[in-house]
Amino acid sequence: MRKLLVFLSCILIVVVPFLAEVASASDQTKDDDRLRNCGTVLNEILGVPDDIPQDLLDKADCVVVFPSVLKAAFILGGSYGRGAMSCRKGENFRGSWGAPTMMALEGGSFGFQIGGEATDFVLLVMNEGGARGILASKVKLGGDASVAAGPVGRDSSAESDVTLRAEILSYSRARGLFAGVSLEGSTIRPDNGDNTRVYGKKLSARDIVLSGKIAPPTAAQQLISTLNTRTPRHRS
């Protein structure tokens, strides 16, 4: 019996690190796929006729994308959406688009969804205060940061009182329908665990976005190139 226990212990010593490495590689692949999906979703949304008004996109300091968030996950209360946020580089967020930080979306009630249909979300962070708040910690939308359903359509007026006051404008796409949607009551936060896997070392969201020295991962190429193509300059 003792020999058997020793034998099993030796197997565990060899197998457990291997399984951990396999799990880590799997998580890395999921993070890379998530970044690619963020780029695909944003590129598709900005390619439809009645999308986010260009003047609002040009005024945004940061853009957050959450691909394929499921209503069922929120009903069960145990899951959340995950995506990425890219901000303009430089002082006061006025430069080109920089390396993304991984993000998590939690809570909230999305009654407009049908069944378990996946919904894509795009959030525009409209000022420096909102951007720095999100980078620092978990932010409750409608509490810590003001949020409003964003107007849609290239010719839509973006000068309403709600739009002008909101720190974050939110949009959704489900079953091919694109619209502004309120995410009030939800929270968003940096996902530093995912950041560690994506960048291969421990980095906070603030380090990634504000230092201006972090190179975007290859998986984020479409996300960054789409932003730099569609809104290369910040227009106050």
For each residue, the residues with C-beta under 8 A, 3 or more apart:
1: 4 5
2: 5 6
3: 6 7
4: 1 7 8
5: 1 2 8 9
6: 2 3 9 10
7: 3 4 10 11
8: 4 5 11 12
9: 5 6 12 13
10: 6 7 13 14
11: 7 8 14 15
12: 8 9 15 16
13: 9 10 16 17
14: 10 11 17 18
15: 11 12 18 19
16: 12 13 19 20
17: 13 14 20 21
18: 14 15 21 22
19: 15 16 22 23
20: 16 17 23 24
21: 17 18 24 25
22: 18 19 25 26
23: 19 20 26 27
24: 20 21 27 28 197
25: 21 22 28 29
26: 22 23 29 30
27: 23 24 30 31 197
28: 24 25 31 32 197 198
29: 25 26 32 33
30: 26 27 33 34
31: 27 28 34 35 102 194 197 198 219
32: 28 29 35 36 198 217 218 219
33: 29 30 36 37 219
34: 30 31 37 38 67 82 83 84 102 194
35: 31 32 38 39 84 100 198 217 219 220 223
36: 32 33 39 40 219 222
37: 33 34 40 41 67 68
38: 34 35 41 42 65 67 83 84 100 220 223
39: 35 36 42 43 220 221 222 223 224 225 226
40: 36 37 43 44 67 222
41: 37 38 44 45 65 67 120 122 173
42: 38 39 45 46 63 65 122 223 226 227
43: 39 40 46 47 222 226
44: 40 41 47 48
45: 41 42 48 51 52 120 122 171 173 178
46: 42 43 51 52 57 226 230
47: 43 44 51
48: 44 45 51 178
49: 154
50: 152 153 154 178
51: 45 46 47 48 152 153 154 178
52: 45 46 56 57 122 124 150 152 171
53: 56 57 151 152 153 154 156 158
54: 57 58 154 231
55: 58 59 158 235
56: 52 53 59 60 124 126 150 151 158 163 169
57: 46 52 53 54 60 63 124 230 231
58: 54 55 231 233 234 235
59: 55 56 126 234 235 236
60: 56 57 63 124 125 126 169 231
61: 87 88 93 125 126 127 128 130 131 234
62: 85 86 87 88 93 124 125 130 131 134 209
63: 42 57 60 85 86 87 122 123 124 125 227
64: 83 84 85 103 121 122 123 125 134 188
65: 38 41 42 83 84 85 120 121 122 123 223
66: 69 81 82 83 103 105 120 121 122 123
67: 34 37 38 40 41 83 118 120
68: 37 81 118 119 120
69: 66 73 80 81 105 110 118 119 120 121
70: 73 74 79 81 116 117 118 119
71: 74 75 110 113 114 115 116 117 119
72: 75 76 115 116
73: 69 70 76 78 79 80 81
74: 70 71 77 79 80 107 108 109 110
75: 71 72
76: 72 73 79
77: 74
78: 73
79: 70 73 74 76
80: 69 73 74 104 105 106 107
81: 66 68 69 70 73 104 105 106 121
82: 34 66 102 103 104 105 191 194
83: 34 38 64 65 66 67 102 103 105 121
84: 34 35 38 64 65 100 101 102 103 220 223
85: 62 63 64 65 100 101 103 125 134 205 209
86: 62 63 97 98 99 100 220 223 224 227
87: 61 62 63 93 97 98 125 131 209
88: 61 62 93 94 95 96 97 98 234
89: 93 95 96 97 98 212
90: 93 94 95 212
91: 94
92: 128
93: 61 62 87 88 89 90 128 131 234
94: 88 90 91 234
95: 88 89 90 98 212 234
96: 88 89 228 232
97: 86 87 88 89 224 227 228
98: 86 87 88 89 95 208 209 212 214 216 224
99: 86 208 209 214 215 216 217 220 224
100: 35 38 84 85 86 208 216 220 223 224
101: 84 85 135 190 191 195 205 208 209
102: 31 34 82 83 84 190 191 192 194 195 198
103: 64 66 82 83 84 85 134 188 189 190 191
104: 80 81 82 188 189 190 191
105: 66 69 80 81 82 83 108 121 183 186 187 188
106: 80 81 186 187 188 189
107: 74 80 185 186 187
108: 74 105 141 183 184 185 186 187
109: 74 185
110: 69 71 74 113 119 172 181
111:
112: 172 174 181
113: 71 110 117 119 174
114: 71 117 174 175
115: 71 72
116: 70 71 72
117: 70 71 113 114 174 175
118: 67 68 69 70 174
119: 68 69 70 71 110 113 172 173 174
120: 41 45 65 66 67 68 69 172 173 174
121: 64 65 66 69 81 83 105 170 171 172 181 183
122: 41 42 45 52 63 64 65 66 170 171 172 173
123: 63 64 65 66 147 168 169 170 171 183 188
124: 52 56 57 60 62 63 150 168 169 170 171
125: 60 61 62 63 64 85 87 130 131 134 167 168
126: 56 59 60 61 130 166 167 168 169
127: 61 130 131 167
128: 61 92 93 131 132
129: 132 133 167
130: 61 62 125 126 127 133 134 145 167 168
131: 61 62 87 93 125 127 128 134 135 209
132: 128 129 135 136
133: 129 130 136 137 139 144 145 167
134: 62 64 85 103 125 130 131 139 145 188 189 190 205
135: 101 131 132 190 205 206 209 210
136: 132 133 206
137: 133 189
138: 187 188 189
139: 133 134 144 145 187 188 189
140: 143 144 145 185 186 187
141: 108 144 145 147 168 170 183 184 185 186 187 188
142: 145 146 147 182 183 184 185
143: 140
144: 133 139 140 141
145: 130 133 134 139 140 141 142 167 168
146: 142 165 166 167 168
147: 123 141 142 166 167 168 169 170 182 183 184
148: 162 163 165 166 168 169 170 180 182
149: 169 170 171 179 180 181 182
150: 52 56 124 163 169 170 171 180
151: 53 56 156 157 158 160 163 180
152: 50 51 52 53 156 171 178 179 180
153: 50 51 53 156
154: 49 50 51 53 54
155:
156: 53 151 152 153
157: 151 160
158: 53 55 56 151 163
159: 163 164
160: 151 157 163 164
161: 164 165
162: 148 165 166
163: 56 148 150 151 158 159 160 166 169
164: 159 160 161
165: 146 148 161 162
166: 126 146 147 148 162 163 169
167: 125 126 127 129 130 133 145 146 147
168: 123 124 125 126 130 141 145 146 147 148
169: 56 60 123 124 126 147 148 149 150 163 166 180
170: 121 122 123 124 141 147 148 149 150 180 181 182 183
171: 45 52 121 122 123 124 149 150 152 178 179 180 181
172: 110 112 119 120 121 122 178 179 180 181
173: 41 45 119 120 122 176 177 178 179
174: 112 113 114 117 118 119 120 177
175: 114 117
176: 173
177: 173 174
178: 45 48 50 51 152 171 172 173
179: 149 152 171 172 173
180: 148 149 150 151 152 169 170 171 172
181: 110 112 121 149 170 171 172
182: 142 147 148 149 170
183: 105 108 121 123 141 142 147 170 186
184: 108 141 142 147
185: 107 108 109 140 141 142
186: 105 106 107 108 140 141 183
187: 105 106 107 108 138 139 140 141
188: 64 103 104 105 106 123 134 138 139 141
189: 103 104 106 134 137 138 139
190: 101 102 103 104 134 135 195 204 205
191: 82 101 102 103 104 194 195
192: 102 195 196 202 203 204 205
193: 196 197
194: 31 34 82 102 191 197 198
195: 101 102 190 191 192 198 199 203 204 205 208
196: 192 193 199 200 201 202 203
197: 24 27 28 31 193 194 200
198: 28 31 32 35 102 194 195 217 219
199: 195 196 203 208 214 217
200: 196 197
201: 196
202: 192 196
203: 192 195 196 199 207 208 214
204: 190 192 195 207 208
205: 85 101 134 135 190 192 195 208 209
206: 135 136 209 210
207: 203 204 210 211 214
208: 98 99 100 101 195 199 203 204 205 211 214
209: 62 85 87 98 99 101 131 135 205 206
210: 135 206 207
211: 207 208 214
212: 89 90 95 98
213:
214: 98 99 199 203 207 208 211
215: 99
216: 98 99 100 220 221 224
217: 32 35 99 198 199 220
218: 32 221
219: 31 32 33 35 36 198
220: 35 38 39 84 86 99 100 216 217 223 224
221: 39 216 218 224 225
222: 36 39 40 43 225 226
223: 35 38 39 42 65 84 86 100 220 226 227
224: 39 86 97 98 99 100 216 220 221 227 228
225: 39 221 222 228 229
226: 39 42 43 46 222 223 229 230
227: 42 63 86 97 223 224 230 231
228: 96 97 224 225 231 232
229: 225 226 232
230: 46 57 226 227
231: 54 57 58 60 227 228 234
232: 96 228 229
233: 58
234: 58 59 61 88 93 94 95 231
235: 55 58 59
236: 59
